[in-house]
């Protein structure tokens, strides 16, 4: 059983990761509660991988992540979050669409389709609440 300090460290780390990403998989929350030091180290690698680089911008790094996640069949929530992060780095919906177009030949139609579903969620307004 984790001690109180480890629990506080885990909860703070989970909150930080959710705020930065817009989502967090339940498996990573579980891992953070088991070993927050390990997940903090992973999070640092994540930040270095997908933040602003010395030669490649954060926007381009997000484009790469989006393409790979589409190809791998990742959950829509993760794709949407990475698209929103790319837009925070200055990407436009038109650029995101071109990234998906670039995925068609190497990744196939399912890759393109998966990305389109996420992009539609990012650029479309939410549906109105049901009339009641």
Secondary structure, 3 states (H helix, E strand, C coil): CCCHHHHHHHHHHHHHHHHHHCCCCHHHHHHHHHCHHHHHHHHHHHHHHHCCCCCCCHHHHHHHHHHHHHHHCCCHHHHHHHHHHHHHCCCCHHHHHHHHHHHHHHHCHHHHHHHHHHHHHHHCCCCCCCCC
